[in-house]
Amino acid sequence: MPSLCAAVGCNNTKAQKRDLTFYYFPQEKARRQEWIAAMKRYYWTPTAHSRLSPFY
């Protein structure tokens, strides 16, 4: 599975930038909800493969 940033407008991929770090969404429910709310992607739920790049 390729590493793609899940944020709207983020075009970062692991293929483009090998040294770029991607973060999985936290498993802790409260923290996960904070991350989802901060993304402002309504009606979207992250999957087990969803990741974020810190540089979007």
Jmol script that loads the backbone (N, CA, C; Angstrom):
load data "model"
ATOM      1  N   MET A   1       0.846  -1.177   0.000  1.00  0.00           N
ATOM      2  CA  MET A   1       0.000   0.000   0.000  1.00  0.00           C
ATOM      3  C   MET A   1       0.892   1.241   0.000  1.00  0.00           C
ATOM      4  N   PRO A   2       0.734   2.132  -0.961  1.00  0.00           N
ATOM      5  CA  PRO A   2       1.569   3.332  -0.991  1.00  0.00           C
ATOM      6  C   PRO A   2       1.178   4.295   0.129  1.00  0.00           C
ATOM      7  N   SER A   3       2.141   5.034   0.609  1.00  0.00           N
ATOM      8  CA  SER A   3       1.882   6.027   1.648  1.00  0.00           C
ATOM      9  C   SER A   3       1.417   7.320   0.999  1.00  0.00           C
ATOM     10  N   LEU A   4       0.174   7.682   1.268  1.00  0.00           N
ATOM     11  CA  LEU A   4      -0.420   8.913   0.760  1.00  0.00           C
ATOM     12  C   LEU A   4      -0.961   9.713   1.934  1.00  0.00           C
ATOM     13  N   CYS A   5      -0.893  11.015   1.850  1.00  0.00           N
ATOM     14  CA  CYS A   5      -1.430  11.871   2.893  1.00  0.00           C
ATOM     15  C   CYS A   5      -2.949  11.963   2.729  1.00  0.00           C
ATOM     16  N   ALA A   6      -3.693  11.808   3.826  1.00  0.00           N
ATOM     17  CA  ALA A   6      -5.157  11.813   3.785  1.00  0.00           C
ATOM     18  C   ALA A   6      -5.762  13.210   3.878  1.00  0.00           C
ATOM     19  N   ALA A   7      -4.961  14.217   4.141  1.00  0.00           N
ATOM     20  CA  ALA A   7      -5.474  15.577   4.301  1.00  0.00           C
ATOM     21  C   ALA A   7      -5.897  16.168   2.961  1.00  0.00           C
ATOM     22  N   VAL A   8      -6.956  16.956   2.993  1.00  0.00           N
ATOM     23  CA  VAL A   8      -7.436  17.635   1.790  1.00  0.00           C
ATOM     24  C   VAL A   8      -6.364  18.610   1.317  1.00  0.00           C
ATOM     25  N   GLY A   9      -6.019  18.539   0.052  1.00  0.00           N
ATOM     26  CA  GLY A   9      -5.039  19.434  -0.530  1.00  0.00           C
ATOM     27  C   GLY A   9      -3.594  18.986  -0.365  1.00  0.00           C
ATOM     28  N   CYS A  10      -3.369  17.906   0.353  1.00  0.00           N
ATOM     29  CA  CYS A  10      -2.014  17.388   0.544  1.00  0.00           C
ATOM     30  C   CYS A  10      -1.699  16.399  -0.567  1.00  0.00           C
ATOM     31  N   ASN A  11      -0.609  16.645  -1.269  1.00  0.00           N
ATOM     32  CA  ASN A  11      -0.211  15.771  -2.365  1.00  0.00           C
ATOM     33  C   ASN A  11       1.052  14.976  -2.061  1.00  0.00           C
ATOM     34  N   ASN A  12       1.450  14.951  -0.794  1.00  0.00           N
ATOM     35  CA  ASN A  12       2.662  14.235  -0.410  1.00  0.00           C
ATOM     36  C   ASN A  12       2.480  12.728  -0.522  1.00  0.00           C
ATOM     37  N   THR A  13       3.455  12.083  -1.124  1.00  0.00           N
ATOM     38  CA  THR A  13       3.473  10.627  -1.204  1.00  0.00           C
ATOM     39  C   THR A  13       4.869  10.140  -0.862  1.00  0.00           C
ATOM     40  N   LYS A  14       4.963   8.910  -0.410  1.00  0.00           N
ATOM     41  CA  LYS A  14       6.254   8.325  -0.083  1.00  0.00           C
ATOM     42  C   LYS A  14       7.090   8.145  -1.350  1.00  0.00           C
ATOM     43  N   ALA A  15       6.450   7.954  -2.490  1.00  0.00           N
ATOM     44  CA  ALA A  15       7.164   7.782  -3.751  1.00  0.00           C
ATOM     45  C   ALA A  15       7.887   9.074  -4.152  1.00  0.00           C
ATOM     46  N   GLN A  16       7.287  10.224  -3.857  1.00  0.00           N
ATOM     47  CA  GLN A  16       7.891  11.511  -4.212  1.00  0.00           C
ATOM     48  C   GLN A  16       9.032  11.881  -3.276  1.00  0.00           C
ATOM     49  N   LYS A  17       8.820  11.653  -1.996  1.00  0.00           N
ATOM     50  CA  LYS A  17       9.771  12.094  -0.966  1.00  0.00           C
ATOM     51  C   LYS A  17      10.071  10.938  -0.028  1.00  0.00           C
ATOM     52  N   ARG A  18      11.097  10.199  -0.305  1.00  0.00           N
ATOM     53  CA  ARG A  18      11.435   9.006   0.470  1.00  0.00           C
ATOM     54  C   ARG A  18      11.731   9.288   1.936  1.00  0.00           C
ATOM     55  N   ASP A  19      12.249  10.463   2.256  1.00  0.00           N
ATOM     56  CA  ASP A  19      12.603  10.767   3.638  1.00  0.00           C
ATOM     57  C   ASP A  19      11.446  11.372   4.440  1.00  0.00           C
ATOM     58  N   LEU A  20      10.285  11.503   3.842  1.00  0.00           N
ATOM     59  CA  LEU A  20       9.120  12.081   4.499  1.00  0.00           C
ATOM     60  C   LEU A  20       8.481  11.067   5.440  1.00  0.00           C
ATOM     61  N   THR A  21       8.096  11.524   6.617  1.00  0.00           N
ATOM     62  CA  THR A  21       7.461  10.663   7.610  1.00  0.00           C
ATOM     63  C   THR A  21       5.944  10.807   7.525  1.00  0.00           C
ATOM     64  N   PHE A  22       5.241   9.699   7.630  1.00  0.00           N
ATOM     65  CA  PHE A  22       3.784   9.697   7.670  1.00  0.00           C
ATOM     66  C   PHE A  22       3.342   9.113   9.007  1.00  0.00           C
ATOM     67  N   TYR A  23       2.243   9.615   9.538  1.00  0.00           N
ATOM     68  CA  TYR A  23       1.749   9.172  10.832  1.00  0.00           C
ATOM     69  C   TYR A  23       0.388   8.508  10.682  1.00  0.00           C
ATOM     70  N   TYR A  24       0.239   7.357  11.341  1.00  0.00           N
ATOM     71  CA  TYR A  24      -1.059   6.695  11.409  1.00  0.00           C
ATOM     72  C   TYR A  24      -1.930   7.440  12.405  1.00  0.00           C
ATOM     73  N   PHE A  25      -3.240   7.347  12.232  1.00  0.00           N
ATOM     74  CA  PHE A  25      -4.153   7.947  13.189  1.00  0.00           C
ATOM     75  C   PHE A  25      -4.059   7.194  14.506  1.00  0.00           C
ATOM     76  N   PRO A  26      -4.130   7.903  15.637  1.00  0.00           N
ATOM     77  CA  PRO A  26      -4.002   7.237  16.940  1.00  0.00           C
ATOM     78  C   PRO A  26      -5.137   6.237  17.175  1.00  0.00           C
ATOM     79  N   GLN A  27      -4.857   5.222  17.960  1.00  0.00           N
ATOM     80  CA  GLN A  27      -5.874   4.239  18.306  1.00  0.00           C
ATOM     81  C   GLN A  27      -6.728   4.706  19.484  1.00  0.00           C
ATOM     82  N   GLU A  28      -6.155   5.551  20.342  1.00  0.00           N
ATOM     83  CA  GLU A  28      -6.891   6.089  21.485  1.00  0.00           C
ATOM     84  C   GLU A  28      -8.065   6.917  20.955  1.00  0.00           C
ATOM     85  N   LYS A  29      -9.274   6.570  21.371  1.00  0.00           N
ATOM     86  CA  LYS A  29     -10.490   7.140  20.794  1.00  0.00           C
ATOM     87  C   LYS A  29     -10.563   8.672  20.881  1.00  0.00           C
ATOM     88  N   ALA A  30     -10.270   9.236  22.032  1.00  0.00           N
ATOM     89  CA  ALA A  30     -10.376  10.694  22.203  1.00  0.00           C
ATOM     90  C   ALA A  30      -9.374  11.427  21.311  1.00  0.00           C
ATOM     91  N   ARG A  31      -8.157  10.941  21.277  1.00  0.00           N
ATOM     92  CA  ARG A  31      -7.129  11.596  20.457  1.00  0.00           C
ATOM     93  C   ARG A  31      -7.426  11.432  18.966  1.00  0.00           C
ATOM     94  N   ARG A  32      -7.925  10.261  18.587  1.00  0.00           N
ATOM     95  CA  ARG A  32      -8.290  10.007  17.197  1.00  0.00           C
ATOM     96  C   ARG A  32      -9.366  10.990  16.743  1.00  0.00           C
ATOM     97  N   GLN A  33     -10.364  11.219  17.593  1.00  0.00           N
ATOM     98  CA  GLN A  33     -11.446  12.157  17.263  1.00  0.00           C
ATOM     99  C   GLN A  33     -10.902  13.576  17.102  1.00  0.00           C
ATOM    100  N   GLU A  34      -9.911  13.950  17.899  1.00  0.00           N
ATOM    101  CA  GLU A  34      -9.299  15.274  17.762  1.00  0.00           C
ATOM    102  C   GLU A  34      -8.621  15.418  16.408  1.00  0.00           C
ATOM    103  N   TRP A  35      -7.905  14.388  15.999  1.00  0.00           N
ATOM    104  CA  TRP A  35      -7.223  14.426  14.700  1.00  0.00           C
ATOM    105  C   TRP A  35      -8.240  14.541  13.566  1.00  0.00           C
ATOM    106  N   ILE A  36      -9.300  13.755  13.643  1.00  0.00           N
ATOM    107  CA  ILE A  36     -10.333  13.768  12.598  1.00  0.00           C
ATOM    108  C   ILE A  36     -10.997  15.139  12.536  1.00  0.00           C
ATOM    109  N   ALA A  37     -11.326  15.715  13.693  1.00  0.00           N
ATOM    110  CA  ALA A  37     -11.963  17.039  13.736  1.00  0.00           C
ATOM    111  C   ALA A  37     -11.032  18.102  13.165  1.00  0.00           C
ATOM    112  N   ALA A  38      -9.749  18.003  13.440  1.00  0.00           N
ATOM    113  CA  ALA A  38      -8.778  18.985  12.950  1.00  0.00           C
ATOM    114  C   ALA A  38      -8.631  18.946  11.429  1.00  0.00           C
ATOM    115  N   MET A  39      -8.896  17.791  10.831  1.00  0.00           N
ATOM    116  CA  MET A  39      -8.786  17.665   9.375  1.00  0.00           C
ATOM    117  C   MET A  39      -9.921  18.358   8.636  1.00  0.00           C
ATOM    118  N   LYS A  40     -11.064  18.491   9.286  1.00  0.00           N
ATOM    119  CA  LYS A  40     -12.252  19.130   8.699  1.00  0.00           C
ATOM    120  C   LYS A  40     -12.705  18.457   7.409  1.00  0.00           C
ATOM    121  N   ARG A  41     -12.606  17.122   7.395  1.00  0.00           N
ATOM    122  CA  ARG A  41     -13.146  16.334   6.279  1.00  0.00           C
ATOM    123  C   ARG A  41     -14.438  15.709   6.793  1.00  0.00           C
ATOM    124  N   TYR A  42     -15.526  16.335   6.496  1.00  0.00           N
ATOM    125  CA  TYR A  42     -16.815  15.892   7.016  1.00  0.00           C
ATOM    126  C   TYR A  42     -17.274  14.633   6.298  1.00  0.00           C
ATOM    127  N   TYR A  43     -17.935  13.762   7.044  1.00  0.00           N
ATOM    128  CA  TYR A  43     -18.459  12.480   6.534  1.00  0.00           C
ATOM    129  C   TYR A  43     -17.332  11.572   6.037  1.00  0.00           C
ATOM    130  N   TRP A  44     -16.197  11.619   6.695  1.00  0.00           N
ATOM    131  CA  TRP A  44     -15.038  10.800   6.339  1.00  0.00           C
ATOM    132  C   TRP A  44     -14.540  10.092   7.584  1.00  0.00           C
ATOM    133  N   THR A  45     -14.190   8.846   7.439  1.00  0.00           N
ATOM    134  CA  THR A  45     -13.639   8.052   8.532  1.00  0.00           C
ATOM    135  C   THR A  45     -12.322   7.457   8.071  1.00  0.00           C
ATOM    136  N   PRO A  46     -11.263   7.608   8.854  1.00  0.00           N
ATOM    137  CA  PRO A  46      -9.981   7.033   8.449  1.00  0.00           C
ATOM    138  C   PRO A  46     -10.013   5.508   8.503  1.00  0.00           C
ATOM    139  N   THR A  47      -9.309   4.892   7.578  1.00  0.00           N
ATOM    140  CA  THR A  47      -9.191   3.439   7.567  1.00  0.00           C
ATOM    141  C   THR A  47      -7.905   3.052   8.299  1.00  0.00           C
ATOM    142  N   ALA A  48      -7.622   1.777   8.340  1.00  0.00           N
ATOM    143  CA  ALA A  48      -6.395   1.295   8.967  1.00  0.00           C
ATOM    144  C   ALA A  48      -5.160   1.766   8.200  1.00  0.00           C
ATOM    145  N   HIS A  49      -5.327   2.157   6.944  1.00  0.00           N
ATOM    146  CA  HIS A  49      -4.208   2.584   6.105  1.00  0.00           C
ATOM    147  C   HIS A  49      -4.097   4.105   5.970  1.00  0.00           C
ATOM    148  N   SER A  50      -5.013   4.858   6.552  1.00  0.00           N
ATOM    149  CA  SER A  50      -4.986   6.320   6.442  1.00  0.00           C
ATOM    150  C   SER A  50      -3.808   6.873   7.235  1.00  0.00           C
ATOM    151  N   ARG A  51      -3.111   7.826   6.601  1.00  0.00           N
ATOM    152  CA  ARG A  51      -1.937   8.443   7.222  1.00  0.00           C
ATOM    153  C   ARG A  51      -1.941   9.939   6.968  1.00  0.00           C
ATOM    154  N   LEU A  52      -1.195  10.645   7.810  1.00  0.00           N
ATOM    155  CA  LEU A  52      -1.025  12.084   7.637  1.00  0.00           C
ATOM    156  C   LEU A  52       0.447  12.434   7.553  1.00  0.00           C
ATOM    157  N   SER A  53       0.737  13.398   6.710  1.00  0.00           N
ATOM    158  CA  SER A  53       2.074  13.950   6.596  1.00  0.00           C
ATOM    159  C   SER A  53       2.092  15.240   7.410  1.00  0.00           C
ATOM    160  N   PRO A  54       3.144  15.494   8.171  1.00  0.00           N
ATOM    161  CA  PRO A  54       3.166  16.731   8.964  1.00  0.00           C
ATOM    162  C   PRO A  54       3.343  17.983   8.119  1.00  0.00           C
ATOM    163  N   PHE A  55       3.616  17.844   6.822  1.00  0.00           N
ATOM    164  CA  PHE A  55       3.887  18.991   5.963  1.00  0.00           C
ATOM    165  C   PHE A  55       2.825  19.195   4.903  1.00  0.00           C
ATOM    166  N   TYR A  56       1.557  19.182   5.284  1.00  0.00           N
ATOM    167  CA  TYR A  56       0.505  19.424   4.287  1.00  0.00           C
ATOM    168  C   TYR A  56       0.041  20.837   4.340  1.00  0.00           C
TER     169      TYR A  56
END
end "model"
wireframe off; spacefill off
backbone 0.3
color backbone group
